[in-house]
């Protein structure tokens, strides 16, 4: 029965090979047309999208709250410019600032702009507060500096202490309304500034966003060129004959080109995550192509009498099952990313899976068509550029001997490493630093320079509201607000909080009776009733006086530090207010960004559990033996343990890019295992011991495993060459994991099978 099914399958394969060869010119034409359409779509539709929406679902409560906050209180997408000047309060310098305001305010995406030229301070006239210009050219320099010293939290954000630098703020419209214009915004802002200043520094969330986008585009091009170059060089060494090179390169290039065409035609954009797809996909395509070509060449040397159709059919039969399962396990690893709450990861998972399917199908079609045009005489000496196969065979023979003689020691050592890795998992920090998503360059340097003077480049707004919607402007509440702001001032991460407390302290020095304990809240409310809120860049309280707002300036920091800042703010609020009577609402991008840690942890847990469960089922179906499946699965977890140990030792956190590493590496680690176990199973039909079957399996697949691992490591090392720290860490960790997977497959797995499998 088995022979009948085997013969039937071989006949079907031969028929399929004949059909592909018969239709090869039509297939080549179709693929060529699709390649042209893909190139056209990619060239015209390729775009970079690093907007906030790719990291958060539109119906995510935190994202919706952030958008609502922008609509009600103003966007925190703010450009911060710093202008070196001879005198920050000089008349000519102030004139230039006023001219710049007029130019900036005409731009359609700008909500407002703010600087010393527009700053105001409160004065009490006829028992009502009015606003007057902070800068007045008729005021003496000494008088101006004295006035500044009374409003330090505000003026420190307008000029530096030595009066040698001015700060200029440009607040954009809410995020959703500017996304389509984002690529032009920074350029237009720079042009406006350069028309007034020859030297300036510029930073802020929109600047960093533009830098991320430019970095993604540059890195994508670099990775693509390097991958093609490195893969070409690697194939010259990995293929048994250099005449197979062009065919292998086509098998790599075609799926990637078609996938890009599909992505861009569907409106998908490149981001910090999806820019890795081409390199990853090209590496996988190389692995399958090398396996198939190596089997074809090896069988051609062994069975020289076979016709081309028979040899191709035999090569497909011997490679199809292991390549299918390796593609399946890798598919599972990436598809597990679809369970992530982050849209960027979902898209990465979906499109990579589509690319894997395209690669699996097209590699076979291209190889069949390629060999149909080639005349390979297997009696001739291979024209490869190296004798690596001979060296690899020596290594494989040595490894078989080692795993046989020292199996117990190997099992003890690697199992200990596995246990150490499990403990190391709990030592790995979950953290993302926004600056680690950006390469070194002008933007980073300017950010550091401005933060050295300003101590902050991003904003956080706190709203404290009375639960009964009564006025928050009372002497009793002012004491609570003062106490709360004092605690904020003590926080090392928070710079220059601005609130009604600053105004109150300033006015109190001039009119002490205004805020005495016997003054009614109605009297205070009437005093502030004419306060011109819209003229201030800082929101101080709501129209109905039920809410007091605090605007905080924060430096660029990690998500864990942001979480700590938010925790500290909540703690200080509870210490200052009765939470039954007052409510705290924390707003701004920093709040949303701080939640990335939770999303990353959720991504890791869901994706890994799903990938592990499905991978186990795939192995069980493939091996058809529960005991052997468990033995085989253990070594595939070991590379992840080594990964955890490495991250713990090198202080590499689990961040935005590394968050997807465990499901991906689990899928990759199983690739070599499946090729090895396939041959182990195959030799199981022969009555022999597990030791001899493992040795035969390693000898048959060893060269291909070395070749594909070298290709994978090379591909991930290309990613590790990135100028972006977080991407560099991802590439390095993946390269180490792939190398570790090969070591465990050639040493740990054989030792386990030889010792425990029956």
C-alpha positions in Angstrom: 0.0 0.0 0.0 2.8 2.4 0.9 4.6 1.6 -2.4 1.4 2.2 -4.3 0.9 5.6 -2.6 4.5 6.5 -3.1 4.4 5.7 -6.8 1.1 7.6 -7.2 2.6 10.7 -5.5 5.7 10.5 -7.7 3.6 10.2 -10.8 1.7 13.3 -9.8 4.9 15.2 -9.1 6.3 14.2 -12.5 3.0 15.4 -14.1 3.2 18.7 -12.3 6.9 19.2 -13.2 6.1 18.4 -16.9 3.2 20.9 -16.9 5.3 23.7 -15.4 8.1 23.0 -17.9 5.6 22.9 -20.7 4.0 26.3 -19.6 7.3 27.8 -18.6 7.3 30.6 -21.1 3.8 31.6 -20.2 4.7 31.4 -16.5 7.8 33.6 -17.1 5.6 36.1 -18.9 3.0 36.3 -16.2 5.7 36.6 -13.4 7.5 39.3 -15.5 4.2 41.3 -15.9 3.4 40.9 -12.2 7.0 42.1 -11.4 6.5 45.2 -13.6 3.2 46.0 -12.0 4.7 45.5 -8.5 7.6 47.8 -9.4 5.2 50.4 -10.7 3.0 50.2 -7.6 6.0 50.3 -5.2 7.6 53.3 -7.0 4.3 55.3 -7.0 2.7 54.2 -3.7 5.5 53.4 -1.3 5.3 55.7 1.7 6.5 55.9 5.2 4.0 55.9 8.1 5.4 56.4 11.6 2.3 58.0 13.0 0.8 57.3 16.4 -2.1 55.3 14.8 0.2 52.4 13.7 1.0 51.7 17.3 -2.6 52.0 18.7 -5.9 50.8 17.5 -8.4 53.5 16.7 -10.9 52.2 19.3 -8.2 51.9 22.0 -9.4 53.9 25.0 -6.0 55.5 25.7 -5.7 56.5 22.0 -9.2 57.9 21.9 -8.6 59.8 25.2 -5.4 61.3 23.7 -7.2 62.5 20.6 -10.1 64.0 22.6 -7.5 65.7 24.8 -5.9 67.4 21.8 -9.3 68.6 20.5 -10.2 70.1 23.9 -6.9 71.4 25.2 -4.7 71.7 22.2 -2.2 69.4 20.5 1.0 68.4 22.3 2.6 68.0 18.8 4.8 71.1 19.4 8.0 72.2 17.6 10.6 73.7 20.0 13.1 76.1 18.4 16.0 77.6 20.2 17.7 80.7 18.7 21.2 81.8 20.0 21.1 85.6 20.3 23.3 88.3 21.7 20.5 89.6 24.0 17.3 87.6 24.5 15.4 90.7 25.5 17.0 93.0 23.0 14.6 95.2 20.9 15.9 93.9 17.5 15.7 90.3 18.7 12.1 90.8 19.8 11.3 92.4 16.4 12.5 89.3 14.6 10.5 87.1 16.9 7.3 89.0 16.1 8.0 88.7 12.4 8.4 85.0 12.7 5.1 84.7 14.6 3.3 86.3 11.7 5.0 84.0 9.2 4.4 80.8 11.2 0.8 81.6 12.0 -0.1 81.7 8.3 0.7 78.0 7.9 -2.5 75.9 7.6 -1.4 73.2 10.0 -0.3 75.5 12.8 -2.7 76.1 15.7 -0.7 78.8 17.5 2.9 79.9 18.3 4.4 81.2 21.5 7.5 82.9 22.6 8.7 85.8 24.8 7.2 88.1 22.1 3.7 86.8 23.0 4.1 85.9 26.7 1.9 87.7 29.2 1.7 88.1 32.9 -1.2 88.9 35.2 -1.8 92.3 36.8 -4.7 93.3 39.2 -6.7 96.3 38.0 -10.0 97.3 39.7 -10.2 93.9 41.5 -10.0 92.0 38.2 -7.1 90.3 36.6 -5.8 91.4 33.3 -2.9 90.3 31.2 -0.1 92.5 30.1 2.8 91.8 27.8 5.8 90.2 29.6 8.2 92.0 27.3 7.9 95.8 27.1 10.6 97.7 25.3 10.1 100.7 27.6 10.9 98.6 30.6 14.5 98.7 31.7 16.7 95.6 31.4 17.0 95.4 35.1 13.3 95.7 35.7 12.6 93.1 33.0 15.0 90.6 34.7 13.4 91.3 38.1 9.9 90.6 36.6 11.2 87.4 35.1 12.6 86.2 38.4 9.1 86.3 39.9 7.7 83.9 37.2 10.6 81.4 37.0 8.6 78.4 35.8 7.2 80.4 32.8 10.2 82.5 31.9 12.7 79.6 32.1 10.8 78.2 29.1 11.1 81.5 27.1 14.8 82.4 27.6 17.9 80.8 29.1 19.3 82.0 32.4 22.1 83.9 30.7 19.7 85.5 28.2 21.8 84.1 25.3 19.0 81.9 23.9 15.3 82.4 23.0 12.8 79.6 22.8 10.0 79.5 20.2 7.1 77.1 20.3 4.9 76.1 17.4 1.8 74.1 18.3 0.2 72.1 15.5 -3.4 71.2 14.9 -4.6 67.9 16.5 -2.8 64.8 15.2 -5.5 63.2 13.0 -5.8 66.4 11.0 -2.2 66.7 10.1 -1.2 63.1 9.2 -1.6 63.6 5.5 0.5 66.8 5.5 3.1 65.5 8.0 5.9 64.8 5.4 5.8 68.5 4.4 5.3 70.1 7.8 8.8 70.0 9.2 10.2 71.3 5.9 7.8 74.2 5.8 8.6 75.1 9.4 12.4 75.0 8.7 11.9 77.3 5.7 10.0 79.8 7.7 12.6 79.8 10.5 15.5 80.0 8.1 14.0 83.1 6.5 14.6 84.8 9.8 17.5 83.0 11.5 20.8 81.6 10.1 21.5 79.5 13.1 18.9 77.7 15.1 18.1 74.4 16.9 14.8 72.5 16.3 13.3 69.6 18.1 10.0 68.3 19.4 7.7 65.3 18.6 7.1 66.4 15.0 10.9 66.7 14.3 11.6 63.3 15.8 8.7 61.8 13.8 10.1 63.2 10.6 13.6 61.8 11.6 12.0 58.4 12.2 10.5 58.4 8.8 13.7 59.4 7.0 15.6 56.8 9.0 13.1 54.1 8.0 13.4 54.9 4.3 17.2 55.1 4.4 17.5 51.9 6.4 15.1 50.0 4.1 17.2 50.9 1.0 20.5 50.1 2.8 19.1 46.7 4.0 17.8 45.9 0.5 21.1 46.6 -1.2 23.2 44.9 1.5 21.0 41.8 1.6 21.2 41.3 -2.2 25.0 41.8 -2.1 25.6 39.6 0.9 23.2 36.9 -0.3 25.0 36.8 -3.7 28.4 36.3 -2.0 26.9 33.7 0.4 25.3 31.8 -2.4 28.6 31.5 -4.3 29.9 29.7 -1.2 26.7 27.8 -0.2 25.6 26.4 -3.6 27.3 23.3 -4.9 27.8 24.9 -8.3 28.0 28.7 -9.1 25.8 28.1 -12.2 22.9 27.8 -9.9 23.4 31.4 -8.6 21.1 33.3 -11.0 18.3 30.9 -10.4 18.7 31.2 -6.6 18.7 35.0 -6.8 15.5 35.0 -8.8 13.9 32.7 -6.2 14.8 35.3 -3.6 13.9 38.5 -5.6 10.6 37.6 -7.1 8.6 36.9 -3.9 9.9 40.1 -2.2 9.1 42.2 -5.3 5.5 40.8 -5.6 4.9 41.2 -1.9 6.0 44.9 -2.0 3.7 45.4 -4.9 0.8 43.8 -3.0 1.6 45.9 0.1 1.7 49.2 -1.6 -1.4 48.5 -3.8 -3.3 47.8 -0.5 -2.1 51.1 0.9 0.2 49.6 3.5 3.2 51.7 4.4 6.7 51.0 5.8 7.3 51.6 9.4 10.0 50.7 12.1 8.7 47.1 12.1 7.7 46.4 8.5 10.9 47.7 7.0 12.5 44.4 8.2 10.2 42.3 6.0 12.3 42.4 2.8 15.5 41.3 4.5 13.8 38.5 6.5 11.9 37.2 3.5 15.0 37.2 1.2 16.8 35.2 3.8 14.0 32.6 4.1 13.8 32.3 0.3 17.5 31.6 0.2 17.2 28.9 2.8 14.5 27.0 0.8 16.4 27.5 -2.5 19.6 26.2 -1.0 17.9 23.1 0.4 16.2 22.2 -2.9 19.3 22.9 -5.1 21.5 20.9 -2.7 19.2 17.9 -2.8 19.0 18.1 -6.6 22.8 18.2 -7.0 23.4 15.5 -4.4 20.8 13.2 -6.0 22.3 14.0 -9.4 25.7 12.8 -8.2 24.3 9.7 -6.6 21.9 8.7 -9.4 23.4 9.9 -12.7 21.1 7.8 -14.8 17.9 9.7 -13.8 16.3 12.0 -16.4 15.8 15.7 -15.6 12.1 15.2 -14.9 12.8 12.3 -12.6 15.6 14.1 -10.8 13.5 17.2 -10.3 10.5 15.1 -9.1 12.8 13.2 -6.6 14.3 16.5 -5.4 10.9 18.0 -4.8 9.6 14.9 -3.0 12.6 14.8 -0.7 12.5 18.6 0.1 8.7 19.2 0.0 7.8 17.8 3.4 10.5 19.4 5.5 10.3 22.7 3.6 6.5 22.7 4.0 6.8 22.2 7.8 9.6 24.7 8.1 7.5 27.2 6.3 4.5 26.3 8.4 6.4 26.7 11.7 7.9 30.0 10.6 4.4 31.1 9.4 3.1 30.3 12.8 5.8 32.4 14.5 4.9 35.4 12.4 1.2 34.9 12.4 1.3 34.8 16.2 2.1 38.5 15.9 -1.4 39.1 14.7 -2.5 38.5 18.3 -0.6 41.7 19.3 -2.7 44.7 20.3 -0.3 46.9 18.3 -1.4 47.4 14.6 2.2 47.6 13.5 2.8 44.1 14.7 -0.4 42.8 13.2 0.6 44.2 9.8 4.1 42.7 10.1 2.6 39.3 10.9 0.1 39.3 8.1 2.3 40.5 5.3 5.3 38.4 6.3 3.0 35.3 6.3 1.8 36.2 2.8 5.4 36.6 1.7 6.3 33.2 3.2 3.5 31.5 1.2 4.6 33.3 -2.0 8.3 32.3 -1.3 7.4 28.7 -0.7 5.4 28.4 -3.9 7.6 30.5 -6.2 10.9 28.9 -5.1 9.7 25.6 -6.4 8.3 27.0 -9.6 11.4 29.1 -10.3 13.8 26.2 -9.5 11.9 23.8 -11.8 11.9 26.4 -14.7 15.6 27.2 -14.0 16.7 23.6 -14.1 14.7 23.0 -17.3 17.0 25.5 -19.1 20.2 24.1 -17.6 22.4 21.2 -18.7 24.3 20.0 -15.6 26.8 17.3 -16.1 27.2 15.7 -12.7 30.3 13.8 -13.8 32.2 17.1 -13.9 34.0 18.6 -11.0 31.7 21.2 -9.3 32.5 24.8 -10.2 31.9 26.1 -6.7 34.3 28.7 -5.4 35.0 26.8 -2.1 35.5 23.4 -0.7 33.4 24.2 2.3 31.3 21.0 1.8 34.4 18.9 2.5 35.2 20.9 5.6 31.6 20.7 6.8 31.5 17.0 6.3 34.6 16.6 8.6 32.8 18.8 11.2 29.6 16.8 10.9 31.5 13.5 11.4 33.3 15.0 14.4 29.9 16.2 15.9 28.4 12.8 15.5 31.3 11.3 17.4 31.1 13.9 20.2 27.3 13.5 20.7 27.8 9.7 20.9 30.7 9.7 23.4 29.6 12.6 25.6 25.8 12.5 25.3 25.2 12.6 29.1 27.5 15.6 29.7 26.0 17.4 26.7 22.4 16.9 28.1 23.4 18.1 31.6 25.1 21.2 30.3 22.4 22.3 27.8 19.6 21.5 30.2 21.4 23.6 32.9 21.6 26.4 30.3 17.9 26.0 29.6 17.0 26.3 33.3 19.3 29.4 33.6 17.5 30.9 30.7 14.2 30.5 32.3 15.4 32.4 35.4 17.0 35.0 33.1 13.6 35.7 31.5 12.5 37.4 34.7 15.6 39.6 34.8 14.9 41.1 31.3 13.5 44.6 31.5 10.5 45.7 29.5 11.4 49.1 28.2 11.5 51.4 25.2 13.4 54.6 24.8 12.1 56.7 21.9 15.6 57.8 21.1 16.7 54.2 20.6 14.3 54.3 17.6 16.4 57.0 16.0 19.9 56.9 14.5 22.6 59.3 15.6 22.4 62.5 13.6 21.4 66.1 13.5 18.0 65.6 15.1 19.4 63.7 18.1 22.2 66.3 18.6 19.8 69.2 18.5 17.4 67.5 20.9 20.3 67.0 23.4 21.4 70.6 23.0 18.0 72.0 23.6 17.3 69.7 26.5 20.6 70.8 28.1 19.2 74.3 28.2 15.5 73.6 28.6 15.5 70.3 30.5 12.4 69.2 28.6 11.1 68.7 25.0 7.7 67.0 25.5 4.6 67.9 27.4 2.3 66.4 29.9 -1.0 68.0 31.1 -2.7 67.3 34.4 -6.3 68.2 35.0 -7.7 68.3 38.5 -11.5 68.5 38.6 -14.0 68.9 41.4 -16.3 65.9 41.4 -19.4 68.1 42.1 -18.3 70.6 39.3 -18.0 73.4 41.8 -15.3 76.1 41.4 -11.8 75.0 42.1 -10.7 78.6 42.8 -11.0 78.8 46.6 -8.4 79.5 49.3 -8.8 76.0 50.7 -8.2 74.4 47.3 -5.4 76.7 46.4 -3.5 75.3 49.4 -4.0 71.8 48.1 -2.9 72.9 44.6 0.2 74.6 46.1 1.1 71.5 48.0 0.7 69.3 44.9 2.8 71.6 42.7 5.5 71.6 45.4 5.7 67.8 45.1 5.9 68.1 41.3 8.8 70.6 41.6 10.6 68.0 43.7 10.3 65.3 40.9 13.7 65.0 39.1 12.0 64.2 35.8 9.6 67.1 35.8 10.7 70.5 34.8 8.9 73.9 35.3 5.3 72.9 36.0 3.0 75.8 35.1 -0.4 76.2 36.7 -2.7 78.7 38.3 -0.5 78.3 41.4 2.3 80.3 39.5 -0.2 83.1 38.9 -1.5 83.0 42.4 2.0 83.2 43.9 2.9 86.1 41.6 -0.3 88.0 42.5 0.0 87.2 46.1 3.2 89.1 46.4 1.6 92.3 45.0 -1.9 91.8 46.6 -1.6 89.6 49.7 -5.2 90.1 50.7 -6.5 88.5 47.5 -5.9 84.9 48.7 -6.3 85.2 52.4 -8.3 82.4 54.0 -11.3 84.6 54.8 -11.7 85.5 51.1 -14.7 83.6 49.6 -14.4 81.4 46.5 -17.0 83.6 44.8 -14.7 86.7 45.3 -11.8 84.8 43.8 -13.9 83.6 40.9 -15.0 87.1 40.1 -11.4 88.3 40.2 -10.4 85.6 37.7 -13.6 85.9 35.6 -12.1 88.2 33.0 -8.9 86.3 32.8 -8.1 85.9 29.1 -7.5 82.2 28.8 -7.1 82.1 25.0 -4.1 84.4 25.1 -2.0 82.0 27.1 0.0 79.1 25.7 -0.5 77.3 29.0 -4.0 76.1 29.9 -4.7 77.1 33.5 -8.3 76.2 34.2 -11.5 75.4 32.4 -14.2 77.9 31.4 -16.4 77.0 34.3 -13.5 77.0 36.8 -14.2 73.4 37.8 -10.8 72.2 36.5 -7.3 73.4 37.2 -4.6 72.4 34.7 -0.9 71.8 35.2 1.4 71.8 32.2 4.6 69.8 32.7 7.8 69.7 30.7 9.5 66.3 30.4 12.8 65.3 28.8 12.9 62.3 26.4 12.9 59.2 28.6 12.2 55.5 28.6 8.7 54.0 29.0 9.6 52.6 32.4 10.7 56.1 33.5 7.4 57.6 32.2 5.5 54.9 34.0 7.3 55.9 37.2 6.6 59.6 36.6 2.9 58.9 36.1 2.9 56.7 39.3 4.6 59.5 41.2 2.0 62.0 40.0 -0.9 59.8 41.1 0.8 59.2 44.5 1.3 63.0 45.0 -2.3 63.7 44.0 -3.6 61.2 46.5 -1.4 62.8 49.2 -2.6 66.3 48.4 -6.4 65.8 47.6 -9.4 63.9 48.9 -10.0 61.5 45.9 -13.7 61.4 46.8 -14.0 65.1 46.0 -11.3 65.6 43.3 -10.4 63.7 40.2 -7.1 63.6 38.4 -6.8 63.2 34.6 -3.3 62.8 33.0 -3.2 63.7 29.3 -0.6 63.8 26.6 1.3 61.5 24.3 3.6 60.5 27.2 0.7 58.7 28.8 0.0 56.7 25.7 3.7 56.0 25.0 4.1 54.8 28.6 1.5 52.1 27.9 3.7 50.5 25.3 5.3 48.3 28.1 1.9 46.7 28.8 1.3 46.1 25.1 4.8 44.7 24.6 4.3 42.2 27.5 0.9 41.3 26.1 2.4 40.8 22.7 5.1 38.5 24.0 2.8 36.4 26.1 0.0 35.9 23.6 2.3 35.5 20.6 4.7 33.1 22.3 1.9 30.9 23.8 0.1 30.7 20.5 3.3 30.0 18.5 4.5 27.4 21.0 1.1 25.5 21.1 0.7 25.5 17.3 4.3 24.6 16.7 4.0 21.6 19.1 0.9 20.4 17.2 2.8 20.8 13.9 5.7 18.7 15.2 3.3 16.1 16.7 1.5 15.7 13.3 4.9 15.6 11.5 6.6 13.1 13.9 3.5 11.2 14.9 5.1 10.2 18.2 4.4 12.1 21.5 7.6 11.1 23.2 9.8 12.0 20.3 7.9 15.3 19.8 8.7 16.3 23.4 12.4 15.4 22.9 12.5 17.4 19.7 10.7 20.5 21.2 13.1 20.9 24.1 16.1 22.0 22.0 13.9 24.5 20.2 13.2 26.4 23.4 16.9 26.5 24.3 17.8 29.3 21.8 15.1 31.4 23.5 16.8 30.7 26.8 20.1 31.8 25.4 18.4 34.9 24.1 17.1 35.7 27.6 20.5 35.2 29.1 22.1 37.5 26.5 19.5 40.2 27.0 20.0 40.0 30.7 23.8 40.2 30.6 23.9 43.0 28.0 21.1 45.0 29.5 19.1 44.8 26.3 15.4 45.5 27.2 12.4 44.0 25.6 11.2 47.0 23.6 9.2 47.8 20.5 11.4 46.0 18.0 12.5 43.1 20.2 8.9 42.5 21.4 8.3 40.2 18.4 11.5 38.2 18.7 10.4 35.1 20.7 7.6 33.8 18.4 9.8 34.5 15.3 12.8 32.8 16.8 10.7 29.8 17.9 9.6 29.4 14.3 13.1 29.8 12.9 14.6 27.4 15.5 12.3 24.6 14.3 13.3 24.9 10.7 16.6 23.0 11.0 15.0 20.6 13.5 12.4 19.6 11.0 14.9 18.9 8.2 17.0 16.8 10.6 14.0 14.9 12.1 12.6 14.3 8.6 15.7 12.3 7.7 15.8 10.7 11.2 12.2 9.5 10.6 13.0 8.4 7.1 15.9 6.2 8.3 13.6 4.8 10.9 12.2 2.5 8.3 15.6 0.7 8.5 16.1 -1.5 11.5 18.9 0.3 13.2 19.6 2.1 16.6 18.6 5.7 17.2 22.3 6.5 17.3 23.0 5.3 13.7 19.8 6.9 12.5 20.7 10.3 14.0 24.2 10.0 12.5 22.8 9.3 9.1 20.3 12.2 9.4 23.0 14.6 10.4 25.3 13.5 7.6 22.6 13.9 5.0 21.2 17.3 6.2 24.3 18.8 7.9 25.7 20.7 4.9 22.3 22.2 4.1 21.8 23.1 7.8 25.2 24.9 7.9 24.4 26.7 4.6 20.9 27.9 5.6 22.1 29.0 9.1 25.0 31.0 7.6 22.5 32.6 5.2 20.1 33.4 8.1 22.9 34.7 10.4 24.2 36.9 7.5 20.7 38.3 6.9 20.2 39.2 10.6 23.7 40.6 10.8 22.7 43.0 8.0 19.9 44.2 10.2 22.4 44.4 13.1 24.4 46.9 11.0 21.5 49.3 11.5 22.3 52.8 12.8 19.1 52.6 14.9 20.0 51.1 18.3 16.7 49.1 18.8 16.9 47.6 15.3 20.5 46.8 15.8 19.7 44.9 19.0 17.0 43.0 17.2 19.3 41.9 14.4 22.1 40.9 16.8 19.8 38.9 19.0 18.2 37.1 16.0 21.7 36.3 14.6 22.8 34.8 17.9 19.6 32.8 18.3 19.8 31.3 14.8 23.4 30.3 15.5 22.3 28.8 18.9 19.5 26.9 17.1 22.1 25.2 14.8 24.3 24.3 17.7 21.3 22.8 19.7 20.1 20.9 16.6 23.5 19.4 15.9 24.6 18.7 19.5 21.7 18.8 22.0 19.0 17.2 19.9 21.2 14.3 18.7 22.3 13.7 22.3 18.7 13.6 23.5 17.5 11.3 20.7 20.4 8.9 21.1 19.8 8.7 24.8 16.1 8.7 25.3 14.3 7.9 22.0 13.2 4.3 21.4 
